[in-house]
Amino acid sequence: MDIIKSLSIKIEQKRFFIDYCANERGKFLRITEVAHGRRNTIIIPETGLSEFGDLLNDILDLHEGVAEEHSSESASEPASKASEEAVEDFDEDDEDEEFDDDDDES
């Protein structure tokens, strides 16, 4: 396996490693979280990077919108309003999707 680019960031008590890699099966993104002596990793094949990025951007846009709403909310408006709106956007059909573990590139 070749690491094309590697970045890391520490957030609170966790360290995240984001590696863009290649092997005989193709290129992929590997995201690893290390916290309290434990390591969790997800692999996103190159064919899914654009879609994964789009989903991540959607979440970041939601986060920014919630942060803006929260800072401009009046004291009489309930703080859970933005959360309720986010739940309405959830497509219940997504909950039933099956995930194929055979896509791991490592």
C-alpha positions as CSV (number, residue, x, y, z in Angstrom):
1,M,0.0,0.0,0.0
2,D,1.3,3.5,-0.9
3,I,0.2,6.6,1.0
4,I,-0.2,9.4,-1.5
5,K,-1.1,12.1,1.1
6,S,-1.5,11.9,4.9
7,L,-3.0,14.5,7.2
8,S,-3.9,14.4,10.9
9,I,-5.7,16.6,13.4
10,K,-6.3,16.4,17.1
11,I,-9.8,17.2,18.4
12,E,-10.3,17.1,22.1
13,Q,-8.9,13.7,23.2
14,K,-9.0,12.1,19.8
15,R,-6.6,12.1,16.9
16,F,-7.8,11.7,13.3
17,F,-5.6,10.5,10.5
18,I,-6.9,11.0,6.9
19,D,-4.8,9.1,4.4
20,Y,-5.3,9.0,0.6
21,C,-3.8,5.7,-0.4
22,A,-3.4,3.3,-3.3
23,N,-2.9,-0.4,-3.6
24,E,-3.3,-3.0,-6.3
25,R,-7.1,-2.7,-6.1
26,G,-7.1,1.1,-6.6
27,K,-7.1,4.3,-4.7
28,F,-9.1,5.0,-1.5
29,L,-9.5,7.3,1.5
30,R,-8.7,5.8,4.9
31,I,-10.0,7.7,8.0
32,T,-8.7,6.5,11.3
33,E,-9.7,7.7,14.8
34,V,-7.4,7.0,17.7
35,A,-8.7,7.6,21.2
36,H,-8.0,6.1,24.6
37,G,-5.8,3.4,23.0
38,R,-8.4,2.3,20.6
39,R,-8.4,2.6,16.8
40,N,-11.4,2.8,14.4
41,T,-11.0,3.0,10.7
42,I,-13.3,3.5,7.7
43,I,-12.3,3.0,4.1
44,I,-14.0,4.9,1.2
45,P,-13.1,3.6,-2.3
46,E,-12.1,6.3,-4.8
47,T,-15.4,5.6,-6.7
48,G,-17.4,6.9,-3.7
49,L,-15.2,9.9,-2.7
50,S,-17.3,12.5,-4.5
51,E,-20.6,11.2,-3.1
52,F,-19.0,10.9,0.4
53,G,-17.7,14.5,0.1
54,D,-21.2,15.7,-1.0
55,L,-22.8,14.1,2.1
56,L,-20.1,15.5,4.4
57,N,-20.7,19.0,2.9
58,D,-24.4,18.6,3.5
59,I,-23.8,17.9,7.2
60,L,-21.3,20.8,7.4
61,D,-23.8,23.1,5.8
62,L,-26.5,21.9,8.3
63,H,-24.0,22.5,11.2
64,E,-23.3,26.0,10.0
65,G,-27.0,26.8,9.6
66,V,-27.7,25.4,13.1
67,A,-24.9,27.4,14.6
68,E,-26.2,30.6,12.9
69,E,-29.8,30.0,14.0
70,H,-28.6,29.2,17.5
71,S,-26.7,32.5,17.8
72,S,-29.6,34.5,16.5
73,E,-32.4,32.7,18.4
74,S,-34.5,34.8,20.8
75,A,-34.8,33.5,24.4
76,S,-38.4,32.5,23.8
77,E,-37.7,30.2,20.9
78,P,-36.9,26.6,21.9
79,A,-33.3,25.5,21.2
80,S,-34.5,22.2,19.7
81,K,-36.2,23.8,16.7
82,A,-33.1,23.3,14.4
83,S,-32.8,19.6,15.5
84,E,-36.5,19.0,14.7
85,E,-36.0,20.5,11.2
86,A,-33.0,18.2,10.7
87,V,-35.0,15.1,11.7
88,E,-37.6,16.0,9.1
89,D,-35.0,15.8,6.4
90,F,-34.1,12.2,7.3
91,D,-35.4,9.7,4.7
92,E,-36.6,6.7,6.5
93,D,-35.7,4.5,3.5
94,D,-32.1,5.3,4.1
95,E,-32.4,3.5,7.5
96,D,-32.9,0.2,5.7
97,E,-29.9,0.4,3.5
98,E,-27.5,-2.5,3.7
99,F,-23.8,-2.0,3.8
100,D,-21.4,-4.2,2.0
101,D,-18.2,-4.9,4.1
102,D,-16.5,-6.4,1.0
103,D,-15.6,-2.9,-0.3
104,D,-12.8,-2.5,2.2
105,E,-9.6,-1.6,0.3
106,S,-7.1,-2.3,3.0
